Amino acid sequence: MRKNFGAKPWLYPQPVFIIGSYDENGNPNAMNAAWGGIADANKIFICLAPHKTTDNILARKAFTVSMGTAETVVPCDYVGIVSGNDEPRKMEKAGFTTVKSEFVDAPVICELPMTLECRLLSYDTENDWLFGEVVNISAEESVLGDDGNIDLTKLRPIIFDGIHCAYHVIGEKVGDAFSDGAKLQ
């Protein structure tokens, strides 16, 4: 027996994106967003209603997207509930420090170990859809595996559970992509 819930914005996994941008004075800002994903090999989309971050991105034509992690749940949640319009010390209160991206006019948050550095492609004001081109991905060496790539078990990214308003960590491997299904061929 299945239970019907109707139309809801429930999808798993919903990543916890921390979007970094600079304001008109060059001050870094960050916000938490969960409705987005990869649109192509080097493109990202985010459903982003008007916010200070949206204004910043439209002005600077650039942004960063970092993955929220199990170790940074508290500051990642904080930047999602407090507006940079209301709290000028938002980044400081979150405990986030930044460096300027080498590739785009946006901040890289030092405490978040993986960052997509993006150039704005478009923003659809009718649907609040932001599209960006990923021009670089940077990661701290602490989250790299023996193969030199990002290791999910070291990164410990979190996902948003919209049903229960909770965060969960991902990392358990349960199979091999493009391999396990071949057993049925």
N, C-alpha and C positions, 0 to 999 in steps of 0.2 A: 504494500500500500504506500502510495506517495502522497505527500501533503502539498497543496498548491499555495503559493504565497503571493501570486500576482506579480506585477512588474516592480522590481526593486533594483537599486544599484549595487547588487551583490555579485561579486566575481572574485574568484581566488586564483592566484594570489594577487592582491592589490599592493604594489610596492609602496613604500614610504619614501617619497621623493622630497629632499630638502633642496629647494630652489634658491640659488644665490644670485644676487644682483647688486649693482651699485645705484644709489640714488643720484639726483642731479648735482650733489655736492661731492660725490665720490665716496660716500659712506656705504659700507656693506650692509646688506639686509638679507634675511633668509625667511622662508616660509615653508610649511609642511603641506604637501599635496599628495593625494593618493590616486587620482583618476588620470592615468596616463599609461604610456607604453611605447614600445618601439614601432615605428611605422614603416621602416625600410632598413636597408643595411646600415645606413648612417643618418637616420632621421628619428626624431622623438616627437611625440605629441602629448600634450597635457591639457586637460579641461581646466581652464583657469579663469574664473570670474574676475571682474575688476577688483584689484587690490593695489597696494603700494608696489608690490613686486611686479604686477602687470605694467604699471606706469613706468617703473624702472626699466623693464625689458624693452618696452616700446621706445623709450628714449635712447637707450644704449645699444639696442639691436643685438644683445648678447645676454647669456645667463649660464649658470652652472646647475647641474643636477647631481646631488650626492645621495647615496643610499643611506637611509637611517639604519643604525646598527643596534644590536642588543645592549651594547655598552653606552649608547647615547640616547636611550629612550626618553629620558627626562628632558634634556634640552631640545630634542627633536619634537616632542609634543608641545613644549613651551612655544617654539617659534610658529606653531600652528594655531595657538589660541590667543596670541598677543600680536597686535598690529604694530608695524613699524611707524605708522601714523600716530599712534598713541604712546608709544614707548621708544624714545630716541636711544636708550641704552639697551635695546632688545638683544643685540648680539653679545654684549658684555654680560648681561644677566644670564644668558644661555650658556656662557662660558666658551663661546665660539671665537676663535681668532682666525684671521684670513690672510692669504697672500693673493696677489693679482695673478690671474691665469696668464700663462705665456702665450695663449692662443686666441683668447677673446677678452673683451672688456667686461669682465665679471670676476667676482671673488671665488677662490677655492677655500673651502672651510677646512682648516688644518685638522680638526678633531674627527672629521669624517673621512675614512681611509680610501674611498673610491669616488671619483668625480667624473662626470661627463661634462665637457666644456663645449658649449653650444652657441651657434650663431642663429639669430632669429630668422626664420624663413617667412612666416606669416602669422597673423592673429585675426581670427574670424570673430568680430564683435557680436555677431548675431548668435553664435553658438558657443562662444567663449573657448574656442579651440586655438591653442598655441602650437605651432609647428617649428621645430628647430633642427638645424643640421649639426650633428655631432662631429666636431672637428678634431677632438682628442679625448682620450680617456686616460686619466692618471690614477695611480694607486700607490699607496704606501707599501714599501717592501714587506712590512709586517703581515700583510694579507696575501702575499704571493706564496704559491706552492713550489715544490721542487722543480716543476716544469717551467717556472717563471711566469705563470699566469695567475690570475686571481683565483684563490681557493675559497669557495663558499663557506667552508667550515671555519676558516680563519676570519673572513669578513663578517660573518654572522648577521646578514641583513634581516631586517624585520619587514613584516607585511602587516597591513591594516585589515582587521576583521570588522567590517562595517555592520555586521549583524549584532555583535556584542560590544562595539566600540572598544576594541582591545588591539594590542600589538602582539604578534607572535614571531618567534625567530625561525628562520629556515636553515636547513643545512644537512639533514639526513639524506644520504644517497640511497635510492631504492631501485635503480636500474641504469642501463646504458642506452642513451639515445641513439637512434639509427642503427641499433644492433640487436636489442632484445626482441623486437618485433620480427626480425628475420627468422626466428625459430618457427614462425607460423607459415613461412613461404613454402 
